[in-house]
Amino acid sequence: MNKLSIACLLITGVASAQANAAYVCTGNVKGVSINPKNGDLLAESIGPLVWPKLCNLETEISSVSPETCKIIYSTLLTAQTANKKVTLWFNDGKDCTAASHPAWHDLTGWYFGPKISD
């Protein structure tokens, strides 16, 4: 592979990474809830995120299976009970604001977490 090809690949990779910039949202968990009508898992807040819809306990949504959703639910309850923070990782080039992640909507760009921390 010549130097020009390598340079083009690097430029393309940097542009792609900037278009899908990664970020994290961290904070305490408050008010974990399940919608009894449809099985949606929500939290009153996770740090700056207010009423994010994380997953569904009955149906796969955004590649999150019901089994994984149950583990996420357990993790959030553990964090809430222990008064620990959780971190969620995103890669959609947005940020941790209500404008980027409106209440009662699926989280976009969420690809990893929650991870419990102090």
C-alpha positions as CSV (number, residue, x, y, z in Angstrom):
1,M,0.0,0.0,0.0
2,N,1.5,3.3,-1.0
3,K,1.7,6.4,1.2
4,L,-1.1,8.2,-0.6
5,S,-3.5,5.3,0.0
6,I,-2.6,5.2,3.7
7,A,-3.1,9.0,4.0
8,C,-6.5,8.7,2.4
9,L,-7.5,5.9,4.8
10,L,-6.4,7.9,7.8
11,I,-8.3,11.0,6.7
12,T,-11.4,9.0,6.0
13,G,-11.1,7.3,9.4
14,V,-10.7,10.7,11.2
15,A,-13.7,12.2,9.4
16,S,-15.8,9.2,10.2
17,A,-14.8,9.3,13.9
18,Q,-15.7,13.0,14.1
19,A,-19.1,12.4,12.5
20,N,-19.9,9.8,15.2
21,A,-18.0,11.4,18.1
22,A,-18.2,9.3,21.2
23,Y,-19.1,10.6,24.7
24,V,-20.2,9.4,28.1
25,C,-23.1,10.3,30.4
26,T,-22.5,9.6,34.1
27,G,-24.6,10.2,37.1
28,N,-26.8,8.8,39.9
29,V,-29.8,6.7,39.1
30,K,-33.2,7.8,40.3
31,G,-36.6,6.2,40.0
32,V,-36.2,3.0,37.8
33,S,-39.5,2.1,36.4
34,I,-41.2,-0.4,34.1
35,N,-44.2,0.6,32.0
36,P,-46.8,-2.2,32.8
37,K,-48.5,-1.7,29.4
38,N,-45.6,-2.4,27.2
39,G,-42.6,-3.5,29.2
40,D,-40.4,-0.4,28.6
41,L,-37.6,0.2,31.1
42,L,-37.2,3.8,32.0
43,A,-35.4,5.8,34.7
44,E,-36.6,9.1,36.2
45,S,-33.0,10.2,35.7
46,I,-29.5,8.9,35.1
47,G,-27.4,11.9,35.7
48,P,-28.4,14.5,33.1
49,L,-30.7,12.1,31.3
50,V,-34.4,12.5,32.2
51,W,-36.8,9.6,31.7
52,P,-34.7,7.9,29.0
53,K,-36.3,4.7,27.6
54,L,-33.4,2.2,27.8
55,C,-34.9,-1.1,26.6
56,N,-37.9,-3.3,26.7
57,L,-38.4,-6.4,28.9
58,E,-40.7,-8.1,26.4
59,T,-39.3,-7.2,22.9
60,E,-35.9,-6.7,21.4
61,I,-35.3,-3.0,20.6
62,S,-32.2,-1.5,19.1
63,S,-30.4,-4.9,19.4
64,V,-31.1,-5.1,23.2
65,S,-32.8,-8.4,24.0
66,P,-35.3,-8.8,26.8
67,E,-32.8,-10.9,28.7
68,T,-30.2,-8.1,28.4
69,C,-32.8,-5.6,29.4
70,K,-33.4,-7.5,32.6
71,I,-29.7,-7.3,33.4
72,I,-29.7,-3.6,32.7
73,Y,-32.7,-3.3,35.1
74,S,-30.9,-5.2,37.8
75,T,-27.8,-3.0,37.3
76,L,-29.7,0.2,37.6
77,L,-31.6,-1.0,40.7
78,T,-28.2,-2.0,42.3
79,A,-26.7,1.4,41.5
80,Q,-29.8,3.3,42.8
81,T,-29.9,1.2,46.0
82,A,-26.1,1.6,46.7
83,N,-26.2,5.3,45.7
84,K,-23.5,4.7,43.0
85,K,-23.1,6.4,39.7
86,V,-23.5,4.7,36.3
87,T,-21.9,5.5,33.1
88,L,-23.4,5.0,29.6
89,W,-21.3,5.3,26.4
90,F,-22.7,6.9,23.2
91,N,-21.4,7.3,19.7
92,D,-23.9,9.5,17.9
93,G,-22.1,12.8,18.0
94,K,-24.6,14.4,20.4
95,D,-24.3,15.1,24.1
96,C,-25.9,14.4,27.5
97,T,-28.7,17.0,27.2
98,A,-32.5,16.8,27.0
99,A,-32.2,18.3,23.5
100,S,-30.1,15.3,22.4
101,H,-32.0,12.7,24.4
102,P,-35.6,13.8,25.0
103,A,-37.6,12.2,27.8
104,W,-39.7,9.2,27.0
105,H,-37.7,8.4,23.8
106,D,-35.3,5.5,23.0
107,L,-31.7,6.4,23.7
108,T,-29.9,7.0,20.4
109,G,-26.2,6.1,19.9
110,W,-26.0,4.1,23.2
111,Y,-23.6,1.3,22.7
112,F,-22.1,0.3,26.1
113,G,-23.1,0.3,29.7
114,P,-24.4,0.9,32.3
115,K,-21.2,0.5,34.3
116,I,-21.5,1.1,38.1
117,S,-18.8,3.4,39.6
118,D,-18.3,5.5,42.7
